[in-house]
Amino acid sequence: MEKSTIEGYNATVHTPKSPSRRALYIIGSDASDMYEGICNEYGVLTVCLEVEDWNRDLSPRKAPRAFKGQEDFSGGAGKFAQILTERIIPTIEEEVSAVKVGMTASTVVTKRYIAGYSLAGLFACYACLSTECFDGFASVSGSLWFDGFIDDVKNSAKRPPVQRAYFSLGDREKNTRNQRMAVVEDMTREISALFEERGAETLFELNPGNHFADSELRMKKGIDFLLGV
């Protein structure tokens, strides 16, 4: 495990013992022991990337705050996606990982996956709509209720689909009193169906509990779907 800071973002990099052509990027995560285990279990380069300002970096557009006392969403996901794909990922794969496993930098990774929880789950899906960097994503309890995001998915029909798309929610998430967020299950089901129609291997799962229940277990299920043979 190595830690580095790239473009102001802290990354924890778990490098597999043997050369790997697959990489998994966990957005908005601290480096829990679970991700070291995933690196070893699947032999995949696993990167946990911290995000300090979620409402800025993970929101697709400007929008009012979700709760009182929070900052408004400032719509910086496009800029963050550019930094991620043009600076952070190349730096990690070429300078941090390639040298250590003794492979040519340009041939280390041929498949990339991205995963996140809550607003980071929204960003994982967004990144696969706005870039061609990833082969699959897991949106775990993703904030797919976000204003206008369903239209973003519908309008991205010409972009090549990802190979795998995973969605999950807690079965009580739709019961929130926040009317914007209460549509999350309907939006997630619809977005999941759109990815399936476009040819992605897609799975939508309902887990018991609210938005915060068993977050690591839910992440592990999504990652297992992405990385499983």
N, C-alpha and C positions, 0 to 999 in steps of 0.2 A: 504494500500500500504506500502510495506517495501522495503528497499534497502539493498543490501549486496554485498560483493566482495568475489568471490570464484575462486581460482586459478588465480587471477589477472584480472578476468572479472567482470564487474559491472552488477548486475542484479536488476531489479525492479520487485517485486513480487506482483501481485494483487490476493488476496485470496478471494474466494466467501464467501458469508454469510453462506451458507449451505455446508455440505460436498460434495465434487465433486470427481468423479472417472475419470475425463477428465482433461488433461493439454494441454495448447497451449504455444509453445515456439516461440517467435518472435526474429529472429536473426538480429543483426546489427541495432537495433532500440533504439532510446531514448524513454522515457516513456511518450508518448503523452496521452492526456485525452481519446483518442479513445479506448485505450486498457483497461482502467478502465471501460468504457462503455461495452466493449465486455465481460469482466469478469462478470459484473452484468446481462447483457442480456442473456447470455448462462449459467451462473452459473458454469463457468469453471476457473480453476486455470490458470492465464495468466502471463507469464514471459517474460519480455523484456530484452534481453541480448545485451549489448553493445560490439562492436568489434572495437578495435583501429586500427589494421592493417589488413584491408580487403584483400589487395593483398597477404598477407601471410596466414591468417587463413581461407580464403574462397576459395582459388584456389586449384583445385584437383592435379595440377602438376606444375612444373616449366614451365614458358612460358614468351615470351617477353611482355613488357608492352603494354597496349592498346593505350596509347597516349604519346606524347612527354612530358617530364617533370615528368612523373610518375615513380614509382619503378617497376621493373619487378615482375611478379608473382613468388612467391617462393614455392608454392606447399605445404602449410601447412594444407590443409583441413583435411587430414587423422589424423594428431595429434590433431587438434582442435575437430574433431568428437569424438575422444577417450576421451579427457578431458570433453567434453560436456556430453557424455553418461555415463562415469564411475565416474566422480567427481561432475560436476555441477548439473546435474539432480537429482542424489541420494541425494545430500546435500539439495537442495531446497525441494524436496518432503518429505524427512524424517525429516530434522531438522527444516526447516522454516515453512512448511505448515502442516505437519501431526499433530504436537502438537497443533497447533492453532485450528484445526477443530475437535480435539478429536477423531481421528481415529487411528487404528493401522498403523504404517508407511508402512508396506509391502502391505497393501491393499488400500491405498489411491487412486492411479491412476492405471487404467486398460487400458486407451487409451490415447495416446499422439499424438500430431500433431505439425508440425514445418512449419514455414512460413518465407519468406524473400523477399526483393525487390532487383532487380538488381543482383549484385554478391552474395548477401545473398540468393536470389532466386535460384541461381545455387547451393549454398551450401545446401539449404533445400532438393533439389532433390538428391544431392550427398549423404547426410546423410542417406537417405532412401535406397540408393543402397549399402552403405558400412556398415550399421548397421541394426539391427532388432528392434530398439528402438521405431520406430514411426509407427503409423497406417495410416498416411496420411500427405500430404504436399501441400503447395501452393507456387509455383514459380511465383512470380508476376514481370512482366517485367524482367524475369530472364535472366542472361547472358549465355544462353544455346548455344551460338555461341562458347563457350570456346574451345580452341584447343583440339581435341581428345575426348571431352566429349560424343559425340554421340556413340563412340565405347565403352566407359565405360558402357553406358546403354545397348547396345547390348550384351556385354559380361557378364552382370549380370543376364542373363535369369534364372539361377537356383535358385536365391534368391527369397524367398516368396514375392509376391507382396504386396504393401500397399493396403489398402481398398479404399482410395480416393486420387486422384491426380489432382491438379488444376494448370492450366497454363494460363497466360494472357500476352498480349503485347499491346503496342500502335500501331495503324495501320500505323504509320509513322516511326517506329523504323528501319524497313528494308531499309529506304531511306538514311541511313548514308553514308558518303563518305569513312568511314573506311571499307575496304573490308572484314576484318576478322569478323566484327560485322554485316555486311550487310546480312549474311546468317541466322540471328537469327530467323526470322519467319519460314524459311524452317526447321531449326533444331528443333524448338519448336514444330511444327506440327508433325514432325517425332517421336520425343520423346514421345509426348502425345499419338500418335497412338500405340507405343510400350507398354506403360503402360496399355492402354485399351485392347490390345490383351492379356495381361497377367492377365486380370480379374479385374483390378482396376476400380472403378467408376471414370470416367475421364471427365474433362471439359476443353476445350480450348476456351478462349474468346479474341476477338480483341476489344480494347477500342480506342476511338478517341484520336489522339494526339501522341506526341513523347515519348521518354523514361521517361521524367520527369513530364509529365502532370498528375494531379489528383492522386498522389501517395497514399494518405490515402484512397481515395475512391476505388482505385484498390485493396489495401490490404484488405479493408473491404469486398469486393465482394468475394475474395478468402477465407477469413476466414468464411464467411457465408456459402460457399459451404462445407467447412470442417466440420463445427459444426452443420449445419442444419440436421434435422431429415430425 
